[in-house]
């Protein structure tokens, strides 16, 4: 029954996705609370040209591709913030415009450079082929993320629930938003080799939206988001182990989707019980 635990690649995948869940869960929770869920999807596309350019120049070098993706993500985040502050375009429209340009640029460069089939494993993930470099990256990202929330949790909560008050009390109100976007990009990059940038967004958002139907306090919400994320990874990995034709990343996200739909209907704040409470 537990023969999958005997394999080294499964052990590494379980450790990596568990640590990744610890890092990615609070980011996803605040994306949902701040109504920036689509920003995660946008940033996942925004880092593509950086990864592609690094791949074309340096080949399958994890360090260069991570660096390229980080630079691309930071540029898009800074550009979005600057356009929102200095032009008539609002932040959501600025982000949409820049990430679409970035995605098109990445696809154009990839096409112009010829076939790049190995890059698909980075874009769509290969959780069962995680190496030491990926484990180190996930560990460093989790450390930075947890330290960030330990230091900035109260300002982030204030900026989320009462942005006008926060801006009136803070000397640099944009700092929290900018650093949060940096942490978002960093977590997407930590997940891109194991889940792929596209599937990482699913693990980031779906557990958070599922947990939102169960609880109403910040602490319990973040904890339940973490539980859903870890369970999604474990169940998804086991499914992909026994169903060899099922890719790991999509399996994990589909399990997270199952938690979402179950919560949508049967959670205390979901459709069924939520209506009963309202009545």
N, C-alpha and C positions, 0 to 999 in steps of 0.2 A: 504493500500500500504506500509506503514511504520510500520506495526505491529511488525516487528522483533525488532524494537528499544525499545519495551516495556519489553523485556526480559533482565534480569540482565546479563545472560551469554553472550548474544550478545553484550551488552555494554562493558563488560570487554574484550571480544575478539577484538572489534573494537579499544579500547584504546591500548591494548597490541600490536596488530599488527601494529598500526600506529606508536607507539613509536619504535617498532622493525624496522620498515621501515626507520625511521630517523637514526637509528644506523647502519643498515646493508647496506643502499644504498651507502654511500661513500666508504665503504670497497669493495663492489662489483665493483664500478666504477674504483677503482685503481687496482683491480685484472685484469680487462679487459685491462686497459691502460698498465699495466706491463706485459701483456701476461701471466698471472698466473691463468687464469680461472680454469684450471684443478687442481690447488693447493687447491682451495676451496673444490672440490670434494674429493681430497686426504685427507685433514685434517678432513673432515666430517667422513671419514672411520677411520682415525687414532685415533679419540677420543673414538671409540666404545669399545676397550678393557678396558679402564678406567671406562666407564659407566657400563660395564658388571661386572667387578670385584667388583666395589662398590655395585652393585645390589646383587650379590651373597653373599657378606659379610654382608651388612647392610640392605638389602631389599629395599623397595620403599622409600628411604630417598633422597629427592631432593638435600639436601646439600652435602651428601656423593657422589652422582652420578655426580653432577656438579664438585666437587673437583676431583674425579677420572678422569673424562673426561678432565679437565684442565691440570692435571698432565700428562696424556697420550699425549695430543696435544703438550704441551711444550717440552716433551722429544723427540717426533718425529721431531719437528721444530729445536731443538738444534742439534739433531743427523744429520739431513739433512744438516744444515749449517756446522757442523764439517767435515762431509764426503766430502762435496764440496770443503772445503778449504784444507784438508790434504790428499786427495786421488785423484786418476785419474778420479773417477766417478763424472760427472757433477751434478748440483743441481737437475735437473728434474729426472734423473735416481736414485739419492739418495732418493728423496722424494717418487718416485714410489715404490722403493724397501722396504722402511720402512713402508709405509702405507699398502702395501699388507701383510707384515708380521703382522702388528698390527691388520688388519681386520681378517686375518686367526686366530690369537690368540684369538680375541674376540669371533668369532664363535665357536672355539674349547672349550673355557671356558664355553660358554653358553650351548653347547651341553653336556659337561661333567657334568654340574651342574643340568641337567634335564630340565623339562619344565619351561619356564619363560614367559608365555603368557602376563602378565601385562606389561612386558618390551616393547612390541610392540607399545604401545601407546606413549612411549618415543622416540622410533626410528622413528616412522611415524607420530607422532604429534597428539595433541588433542586440537585444538585452542578453541573449545567451552567448554572446561573443565579447563580453566586457573584459578589457585588459587592465593592467596596473595603472596606466595613465588615466583611464576613465575613473577608476576607483579613487585615485588621488584628487582628481578634479571635483568629483561629487563630494568628497570629504571636505575639501577647502570651501566649496560653495556652501555646504551646510553650515560650516563654522561661521562664515561671513554673514549668512542669512540669520542665524540664531543670535549672533552678536548684534546685528542691526535691529532686530525686533526687541532685544533686551534693552537697548539704548533708546530706540525711537518709538516704542509701542504707544506711549501716552501721547506724544505729538501726532502720531499717525492716526490714533483714534479721534483726537480733536479735529484734525484736518478732514477726517472722513465724515463725522457726524455734525460738526459745526464749523464749516470752513471760514465763514465770515468772522466769527470770534477768533479763530486761530490766526487768521491773517492780521487781525487788529492787534494781537498780542505778540506776534513773532516778528523779529527783525528781518529774517530771510524766509518768508513763507514758502517759496518755491523749492527750498532745499530738500524738504521731506519728499515731495513729489519726484524730484530729479533722482534722489538716491533710491527711492522705491523702484523707479523704472530701471535703474542700474541693476538692482537686485533681481528684478524680473528677467532682464536680459541674461544675467549670469546664470540663473536657474534654467533658462531655456537652453543655454549652451551646455550646462552640465548634463542635461537630459538628451541632447541631440544624438549622441552616439549610442545610447541605450534604448531610447524610445523614438528618436527622430524629433525634429523640431515641431512637426505637425501633430504627432501623437502626444508630445509633452504638454501641449495646450489642453488636451482632453483630460490628462491626469491632474492638471492644475485647476481646471474649472469644474468638472463634473462632481468630484467629491465635495467641493465647497457648496455647489448648488444643492446637492442631495442633503448635506448637513443642515442647510438653512431651513428645511422643512421640519426639523426635529427640535431645535433649541432656539433660545432668544437672548442668550448672554454671550459675550465675546469669548470668555474662557472656555465654556463648554462647546461653543461653535468651532473654535480652532482645534480643540481636542478631537471632536467628532469628525471633522474634516480629515485630520491625520489618520484616524482609524479607518475611514472609508478608503483613503488613498493607499494605505498599507495593504488592506484586504484586497483591493482591486489588483495590486501588483502581485500578491501571492497567488491568488486564484487564477489570474491571467497567465502567470508563469507556468503553473501546473497544467492548465488547459493546453497551452502551447507545447508542453513537454509530451503529453499523451496524444495530442492531435498534431502530428508533425507538420502537417500542411498549413496549419494556422500560424500566421506571423505573431510574434510576441507582443509588439506594440499595439496593434489593433485589438488583440485579445484582452489586454489590460484595460484599454479604453472602453471596450464593450462591456466588461464587467462593471466598470465605473458607471457606465450608462444604465446598467441593470439596477445599481443602487439608486441612481437618480429616479428612474421610473417607479421603483418600489416606494421611495420616499414621497414622490409626487402624489401617489394615491393613498398610502397608508400611514404616513407620518402624522403627528398631531396637528401640524400646520399645513397638511396637504389637502388635496381636493375633497376626500371623503370626510375625514374627521374635522377638517377646517370648516366645512360647511355646517357640520353638526354643531360645532362650537358657536358659529355665528347665529344659528337659529336659537 
